Amino acid sequence: MSVADLHRSLEIAAERGGDVYPAIYDAYFARCAGSRDLMQLTDIYMRGRMLDSLFELLLADDIAEQFAYLRFETKNHSTWGVQSHMYDNLLTAVRDVIRAACAADWTPAMAAAWDARIAAIVAEIRAALAATA
């Protein structure tokens, strides 16, 4: 898995589509029942900060260094009713929007990098949630 492939996909998406944040949340709400209701108390600024944190996690050179904070956030979010499938759906929505923006420039290496990073993050989230149950 190459973080460079993640970076490149985001660069292409930014060059083509500008601000992908609204499209990401639209895709997330469409694919994840209950997420819109859960997030109705958030504003565009909070949603922006949430995605900024998510992109930091996605693009970290050493994702293991990010796991302590991720575990903290996961426990915090679980008190609000966030379920593990919601994280998977959000990460998948991000990937899908970036892939659509890249269009023909989306490569198998990018797909593999996204899939590997999403799998690592989701596994850590599920472990954190299991530890709090």
Secondary structure, DSSP 8 states (H G I E B T S, - for coil): --HHHHHHHHHHHHHHHS--HHHHHHHHHHHSTTHHHHTTT--HHHHHHHHHHHHHHHH-SSGGGGHHHHHHHHHHHHTTT--HHHHHHHHHHHHHHHHHHHGGG--HHHHHHHHHHHHHHHHHHHHHHHHH-
